[in-house]
Amino acid sequence: MSTAPHPATTTAAGTDVRVRFCPSPTGLPHVGLIRTALFNWAYARHNGGKMVFRIEDTDAARDSEESYQQLLEALRWLEIDWDEGVEKGGPHAPYRQSQRHEIYREVLDKLISAGVVYESYSTAEEIDARNEANGRAKQLGYDNFDRDLTGEQKAAFRAEGREPAWRLRVPDHDLTFVDLIRGEVTFPAGSFPDFVIVRAGGVPLYTFVNPVDDALMGITHVLRGEDLMPSTARQLALYAALIEAGVTDFVPRFGHMPLVLGETGNKKLSKRDPKADLFLQREKGFIHEGLLNYLSLLGWSIAPDRDVFTRDELIAAFDIADVNPNPARFDQKKAESINGDHVRMLAPDDFAERLVPYLAGAGLIENPPTAAQREILAPAAPLVQERMQLLGDAPGLLGFLFRSEVAYDDDALSGLPANAGEVLVASVGALELVPEQGFTAAAVQDALAPALIEGLGLKPRVAYGPLRVALSGRRVSPPLFESMELLGKAETIRRLDALVQRVG
């Protein structure tokens, strides 16, 4: 029979909302993890509440300082800020689990005094043997054997040199909560046995320290991935014990966000999938506005017919109750398209400045650029802003403006028409008549159109294709006439002549 949610479940709203982001510093930040941070942050900002950022770093074998620094870098790049936590401090410091062992011991003592936990001496082998003897499946695990050990039995175990683990007395009734995304969820009585919260030797487990930190830090809303739903039953049981022991006076609301799937199949987006690598996406040329926008669409939408919006619009509209419980699929093409929309929303000066790391990384300019390089970049950037989805495309599109020698793509050369030489020679003849000081895009077009379109009877695509290859080495480049203006008369003609010599 279902029971109602715990009567002490929080009703916090508005500025009383407190959420947390509590990753383990292992490996590179991936898009699923950052989506969790994003939804917590957006919910806090929408309500005017607080976001706590703490680190679960009790696994010394897997945790690393490098991963911790990468988490900080990822959040700062995406401009996901926090109100309390690591690097910032706050009233509940420290915010790293590895520094909170004394706090966990104090909480355990309160649970012991309240009688809601008990000493457990059973080994895994003993549990298996009892289950087998009682005709009970081994996978059912612990059989609550130690719940009612007498003082004499405990003393006998200690005399053998055994140290006890501490187990929580799980309630013998159904546990129900109302998920903010999925509605009412009930875990039937007997779904899981009494579980260990502190190992023999005093090592606290995640199932203990995570809810304890939430309770002590006043977290009102626990928003996390769907894959953590099974642990919610244990957290509800532990919260009831924490309330009984006087550690807290309320149970938080829970919301379990949908899984993020790969582009095909029904498997969770693997951490090893390149698309899951946040920094690889940045390296490809995502800007933080575009990626933030796309990640927010992994389970949520601002409107049925709208995908592109700003950070402020996200904050104004976001409600965790509007998140779709169904799995979300990571679509790289859609992500890049949305990024392109945000690229086009940038101010021209801002856009040009964001290209610098990508052009510098390709060895095309200095970082910061020289004055001469800036004189080229400033007018060149607007030529590609409307057609660029990823900033990583900048070296390919603009590289020819910063190189003295043209590197021809194989497909560009193979795609040249049979009359390419004739077209190039006619172009040189027409451009030589344009004055050096008047070598503008408009003047160039006025000179070339009569020579190629009218004089040779060519369609524009055929007429201008060889010129594009001559200047950039590519079939796709910034607008042709504007590129010629940037290169200047002498350099433009030199490049046209160079391709003439190559095609014969």
C-alpha positions in Angstrom: 0.0 0.0 0.0 1.4 3.4 -1.0 2.1 6.0 1.7 2.0 9.7 1.3 5.3 11.6 0.8 7.1 12.4 4.0 5.1 15.1 5.9 8.3 17.1 6.4 8.9 17.4 2.6 10.0 21.0 1.9 7.7 23.5 0.5 10.5 26.0 -0.2 10.0 28.2 -3.3 11.3 31.5 -4.7 14.4 32.8 -2.9 14.3 29.9 -0.4 15.3 27.5 -3.2 18.7 25.9 -2.7 20.1 23.5 -5.2 23.5 21.9 -5.5 26.0 20.5 -8.1 28.2 17.9 -6.6 30.4 16.0 -9.1 33.3 13.7 -8.5 36.5 15.1 -10.1 37.2 12.2 -12.4 37.9 12.5 -16.1 37.0 15.3 -18.4 33.7 17.2 -17.9 31.1 15.7 -20.3 27.9 17.2 -21.7 25.6 15.1 -19.5 27.3 16.3 -16.3 27.3 19.9 -17.4 23.6 19.6 -18.4 22.9 18.7 -14.8 24.8 21.8 -13.6 23.0 23.9 -16.1 19.5 22.8 -15.1 20.3 23.3 -11.4 21.8 26.7 -12.1 18.9 27.8 -14.3 16.4 26.7 -11.7 18.2 28.6 -8.9 18.5 31.8 -11.1 14.9 31.6 -12.2 13.7 31.5 -8.6 16.2 33.9 -7.2 17.6 31.1 -5.0 21.1 29.8 -4.4 23.3 27.2 -6.1 25.9 25.3 -4.0 28.9 23.8 -5.8 30.6 21.1 -3.8 33.0 18.3 -4.7 32.6 14.6 -3.9 36.3 13.6 -3.7 36.4 10.7 -1.3 37.7 8.2 -3.9 41.4 8.9 -3.8 42.1 6.3 -6.4 40.0 8.0 -9.1 39.8 11.7 -8.1 42.4 14.1 -9.5 43.2 17.8 -9.1 43.4 18.1 -12.9 39.8 17.0 -13.2 38.8 19.4 -10.5 40.4 22.3 -12.3 38.7 21.2 -15.6 35.4 21.3 -13.9 36.0 24.8 -12.7 37.2 25.8 -16.2 34.1 24.2 -17.8 31.6 26.1 -15.6 33.4 29.4 -15.9 33.6 29.1 -19.7 29.8 28.5 -19.9 29.3 31.3 -17.3 27.5 28.9 -14.9 28.2 30.6 -11.6 27.5 29.5 -8.1 26.7 31.3 -4.8 28.4 29.0 -2.3 31.0 26.3 -2.5 34.5 25.5 -3.6 36.7 28.6 -4.6 34.0 30.8 -3.1 33.3 29.7 0.4 30.2 30.0 2.4 28.5 29.2 5.7 28.7 25.4 5.3 32.4 25.1 4.4 34.4 23.0 3.7 32.8 22.1 0.4 35.0 19.1 -0.4 33.9 15.8 1.1 37.5 14.8 1.8 37.7 17.6 4.3 34.4 16.8 6.1 35.2 13.5 7.9 34.8 15.0 11.4 31.4 16.3 10.4 30.3 12.9 9.2 31.5 11.3 12.5 29.4 13.8 14.5 26.3 13.0 12.4 26.9 9.3 12.8 27.0 9.8 16.6 23.7 11.5 16.5 22.1 8.7 14.5 23.6 6.1 16.9 22.1 8.0 19.9 18.7 8.1 18.1 18.8 4.4 17.6 18.2 4.6 13.9 21.4 2.8 13.0 23.0 -0.3 14.4 26.3 -2.2 14.4 26.6 -4.9 11.8 29.3 -7.6 11.8 28.1 -9.9 9.0 30.6 -10.6 6.3 29.7 -11.1 2.7 30.4 -14.8 3.0 28.2 -15.2 6.0 25.4 -13.3 4.3 25.6 -15.6 1.3 25.7 -18.7 3.5 22.6 -17.7 5.5 20.7 -16.9 2.3 21.6 -20.3 0.9 20.6 -22.1 4.1 17.3 -20.2 4.2 16.5 -20.9 0.5 16.8 -17.2 -0.2 18.3 -15.9 -3.5 21.9 -14.6 -3.0 21.1 -11.5 -5.1 18.7 -10.4 -2.3 21.8 -9.6 -0.3 21.8 -8.7 3.4 19.0 -10.3 5.5 18.9 -7.8 8.4 20.5 -10.4 10.6 22.4 -8.0 12.8 19.4 -5.8 13.7 18.7 -7.3 17.0 22.1 -8.6 18.1 22.4 -8.8 21.9 25.2 -7.1 23.8 26.8 -10.5 24.4 26.8 -11.2 20.7 28.4 -7.9 19.8 31.0 -8.4 22.5 31.8 -11.8 21.1 32.3 -10.4 17.6 34.6 -7.7 18.9 36.5 -10.3 20.8 37.2 -11.9 17.5 38.8 -8.7 16.3 35.9 -7.6 14.2 35.0 -4.0 13.7 31.4 -3.1 13.0 29.9 -1.4 10.0 26.9 0.8 10.7 23.6 0.1 8.9 20.5 2.2 8.7 17.3 0.7 10.0 15.1 0.9 6.8 11.4 1.6 7.5 9.1 -1.3 7.0 6.6 0.7 5.0 6.4 2.0 1.4 8.5 5.1 0.6 6.8 7.6 -1.6 7.9 10.9 -3.1 6.6 13.2 -5.8 9.2 13.7 -8.5 9.3 17.2 -9.9 9.6 15.7 -13.4 8.0 12.3 -13.2 5.2 12.6 -10.7 4.5 10.2 -7.8 7.0 7.4 -7.3 6.7 4.6 -4.7 9.4 2.2 -3.5 7.5 -0.8 -1.9 8.4 -1.9 1.6 11.1 -4.6 1.4 12.6 -3.2 -1.9 16.0 -3.0 -0.2 17.5 -4.2 3.1 19.1 -2.2 5.8 22.2 -0.8 4.1 25.7 0.2 5.3 26.3 3.9 5.7 29.7 3.6 7.3 32.1 0.8 6.7 34.1 -1.1 9.3 37.0 1.2 10.2 34.8 4.3 10.0 34.8 5.0 6.3 31.6 6.8 5.3 29.9 5.8 2.1 28.4 7.9 -0.7 24.9 6.8 0.3 25.5 8.5 3.7 27.7 11.6 3.0 25.7 12.8 0.0 22.4 13.2 1.8 24.1 14.4 5.0 25.8 17.2 3.0 22.5 18.1 1.4 20.8 18.2 4.8 23.5 20.2 6.5 23.7 22.7 3.6 19.9 23.2 3.5 19.5 21.8 0.0 15.8 22.1 -0.8 15.8 20.6 -4.4 17.9 17.7 -5.5 18.0 17.8 -9.3 20.0 15.0 -10.9 20.1 12.3 -13.6 17.5 9.6 -14.0 20.3 7.0 -13.5 20.4 8.0 -9.8 16.7 7.3 -9.2 17.4 3.9 -7.5 19.4 5.6 -4.8 16.5 7.9 -4.0 14.8 5.2 -1.9 17.8 4.9 0.4 18.1 8.7 0.6 14.4 9.0 1.7 15.0 6.4 4.4 18.1 8.2 5.5 16.4 11.6 5.6 13.7 10.2 7.9 16.5 9.0 10.2 18.3 12.4 10.0 15.0 14.2 11.0 14.5 11.8 13.9 18.1 12.4 15.1 17.6 16.2 14.8 20.2 16.7 12.0 17.6 18.4 9.8 13.9 19.2 9.8 12.9 18.6 6.2 13.1 16.3 3.2 14.1 17.9 -0.1 12.2 17.7 -3.3 13.7 15.4 -5.9 13.7 15.8 -9.7 15.3 13.2 -12.0 16.3 14.5 -15.4 16.2 12.4 -18.5 19.2 10.5 -19.8 21.2 12.0 -22.7 21.4 9.4 -25.5 23.9 9.2 -28.3 22.9 10.0 -31.9 21.8 6.5 -32.7 20.4 3.6 -30.6 19.1 3.8 -27.1 22.3 3.9 -25.1 23.3 6.7 -22.8 25.8 9.0 -24.5 29.1 7.5 -23.6 31.8 9.5 -21.8 34.2 8.2 -24.4 32.1 9.5 -27.3 33.8 12.6 -28.7 30.5 14.5 -28.7 30.4 14.1 -24.9 33.7 15.9 -24.5 32.9 19.5 -23.6 36.4 20.8 -24.4 36.5 19.0 -27.7 33.3 20.8 -28.6 34.9 24.1 -27.7 38.0 23.2 -29.7 35.8 22.6 -32.7 34.5 26.1 -32.3 31.4 26.2 -30.1 30.9 29.5 -28.3 29.6 29.3 -24.8 26.3 31.0 -25.7 25.6 28.4 -28.4 26.5 25.3 -26.4 24.6 26.6 -23.3 21.5 27.0 -25.5 21.8 23.6 -27.0 22.4 21.8 -23.7 19.3 23.4 -22.2 17.3 21.7 -25.0 18.3 18.2 -23.8 15.1 17.6 -22.0 13.5 21.1 -22.0 12.2 23.7 -24.5 11.4 27.3 -24.2 8.5 27.0 -26.7 7.2 24.4 -29.2 8.4 26.4 -32.2 11.6 28.0 -30.9 15.1 26.6 -30.3 17.3 29.7 -30.2 17.3 32.0 -27.1 19.7 33.9 -24.9 21.0 33.1 -21.4 18.6 35.7 -19.9 15.7 34.2 -21.8 16.6 30.8 -20.4 16.6 32.0 -16.9 13.3 33.8 -17.3 11.5 30.8 -18.7 13.1 27.7 -17.0 11.1 25.6 -14.6 12.2 22.1 -13.7 8.6 21.0 -13.8 8.7 21.6 -17.5 11.5 19.1 -18.2 10.4 16.2 -20.3 11.0 12.8 -18.6 11.7 11.0 -21.9 15.4 10.5 -22.9 17.0 13.3 -24.8 19.2 12.6 -27.9 22.4 14.6 -28.6 22.2 15.8 -32.2 25.5 17.2 -33.3 24.2 18.8 -36.4 21.4 20.6 -34.5 23.9 21.7 -31.9 26.2 23.2 -34.6 23.2 24.9 -36.3 22.2 26.5 -33.0 25.8 27.6 -32.4 25.8 29.2 -35.8 22.7 31.2 -34.9 24.5 32.5 -31.8 27.7 33.2 -33.8 25.6 35.5 -36.1 24.2 37.3 -33.0 27.7 38.4 -31.9 28.8 42.0 -32.4 31.3 42.1 -35.2 34.2 43.2 -32.9 33.4 40.4 -30.4 33.2 37.9 -33.2 36.6 38.9 -34.6 38.2 38.7 -31.2 36.8 35.2 -30.7 38.4 34.0 -33.9 41.9 34.9 -32.6 42.6 31.7 -30.6 41.6 29.5 -33.6 43.7 31.5 -36.1 46.6 31.6 -33.7 46.3 27.9 -33.0 46.7 27.3 -36.7 49.8 29.4 -36.8 48.2 32.1 -39.0 48.5 35.0 -36.6 50.0 36.0 -33.3 48.0 36.0 -30.1 47.5 38.8 -29.5 47.5 39.7 -33.2 49.9 42.3 -34.6 48.6 45.6 -35.8 49.0 44.5 -39.4 47.1 41.3 -38.7 44.3 43.2 -37.0 44.0 45.4 -40.1 43.2 42.3 -42.1 41.1 40.5 -39.5 38.7 43.4 -38.7 37.3 43.7 -42.2 37.6 40.0 -43.0 35.6 38.6 -40.0 32.3 40.1 -41.1 32.7 38.4 -44.5 32.4 34.9 -42.9 30.3 35.6 -39.8 27.0 34.9 -41.7 28.2 31.6 -43.0 30.1 30.1 -40.1 28.7 27.7 -37.6 31.8 26.8 -35.7 34.7 29.1 -35.0 37.0 26.2 -35.8 36.2 26.8 -39.4 38.1 30.1 -39.3 41.5 28.9 -40.3 40.1 27.2 -43.4 38.0 30.2 -44.4 40.3 33.0 -43.6 43.8 31.4 -43.7 44.5 32.5 -47.3 44.4 36.1 -46.2 47.3 35.5 -43.8 49.5 33.2 -45.9 51.8 34.4 -48.7 51.6 31.1 -50.5 48.3 29.4 -51.5 47.8 25.8 -50.5 45.4 24.3 -53.0 42.9 21.6 -51.9 42.9 18.6 -54.2 39.1 18.8 -54.8 39.4 22.5 -55.7 42.0 21.7 -58.4 40.2 18.7 -59.7 37.0 20.7 -59.9 38.4 23.4 -62.2 36.7 23.7 -65.6 38.6 23.0 -68.8 38.7 26.7 -69.6 40.1 27.7 -66.2 43.3 29.1 -67.8 41.3 31.3 -70.2 39.1 32.6 -67.4 42.1 33.5 -65.3 44.0 35.2 -68.1 40.9 37.3 -69.0 40.5 38.2 -65.3 44.1 39.4 -65.0 43.6 41.5 -68.1 40.4 43.1 -66.7 41.9 43.7 -63.2 45.0 45.3 -64.5 42.9 48.2 -65.7 41.5 48.9 -62.2 43.5 51.7 -60.5 45.5 50.6 -57.4 43.9 53.2 -55.2 40.4 52.3 -56.4 40.7 48.5 -56.1 37.5 48.0 -54.2 35.0 45.1 -54.2 32.6 47.1 -56.3 35.2 48.2 -58.8 36.5 44.6 -59.1 33.0 43.3 -59.8 32.4 46.0 -62.4 35.7 45.0 -64.2 35.2 41.2 -64.1 31.5 41.0 -65.0 31.9 42.4 -68.5 35.1 40.4 -69.1 33.8 37.0 -68.0 30.0 37.0 -68.0 29.5 39.1 -71.2 32.9 38.7 -72.9 33.3 34.9 -72.4 29.6 34.1 -72.1 30.0 32.3 -68.8 27.6 31.8 -65.9 28.8 33.4 -62.7 29.4 30.1 -60.9 31.7 28.9 -63.8 33.3 32.3 -64.3 34.2 33.0 -60.7 35.1 29.5 -59.5 38.7 29.5 -60.8 39.3 32.9 -59.3 38.1 31.6 -55.9 40.5 28.7 -56.1 43.4 31.0 -57.2 42.9 33.3 -54.2 42.1 30.8 -51.4 43.0 27.3 -52.7 39.4 26.2 -51.8 36.1 25.8 -53.6 34.4 27.6 -50.7 35.7 30.9 -49.5 34.6 34.3 -48.2 32.9 36.6 -50.8 35.2 36.8 -53.8 35.3 40.5 -54.6 35.7 41.6 -51.0 38.5 39.0 -50.7 40.3 40.7 -53.6 39.9 44.1 -52.0 41.5 42.8 -48.8 44.4 41.2 -50.7 45.0 44.2 -52.9 45.6 44.5 -56.6 49.1 43.3 -56.8 48.6 40.2 -54.6 45.3 39.3 -56.3 46.9 39.4 -59.7 50.0 37.5 -58.5 47.7 34.7 -57.2 45.7 34.5 -60.4 49.0 34.3 -62.4 50.3 31.6 -60.1 47.2 29.4 -60.9 47.6 30.1 -64.6 51.1 28.7 -64.5 49.9 25.7 -62.6 47.0 24.7 -64.9 49.0 25.6 -68.1 
